[in-house]
Amino acid sequence: MRKALGMIESIGITTAIAALDSASKAADITLIGFDKVIGVEKSVSITIHIAGEVAAVNAAIEAGVEAGNKVGRVVCSKTIPRPHEEVDFLIKEFEKNLKEKETKKSK
């Protein structure tokens, strides 16, 4: 993968949706997955995973973090500019999980 990988981890679904909405409007990125974890700082954490060109992911992360913090709390964020090819496995798992979730919703 030569695209950048970006992640925004927030407390709560509302914060994550606000962050993703703003990130998607700020730059040409693709949602490749998300995770829900119970127990981060004794709350429910949602991490969104996005991909795109490095500059686009950086802009999207910046906009997403700002918007998320207006609604709730963003715990952390990170852009990995050129992930090692070993990270491709993880990204493919994110994409597969997202497709499975979409398939379950449509049934």
C-alpha positions, 0 to 999 in steps of 0.5 A: 500500500502506498497510501497513508493510513490515518486513525482517530480514536474517540470516546463515544459514537457521536464523537466518532461520527462527527470526526468522520463527517468532518474528515470526509468533507475536508479531503479525498479519503476513504473509510476503510474500517472502524473498531469499537473497544469497551474499556478505553479510559473506562468508556466505549472507544470508537476508532475510525481508520481512513486511507488516502494520499498523505496530504489528504489524510493529514488534512482529514485527521486534523479536521476530524480531531477538531470536529470531534473535540467540539462534540466530545473527546478525541483520545488520540490520532495518528497518520502513518504516511507510508505504512510498511507492507506488513501493515497491508494485512491489517488494512485488508482485515479492516476493509473485510470487516467493514464489508461484512458489517455492511452485508449484515446490515443489508440483510 
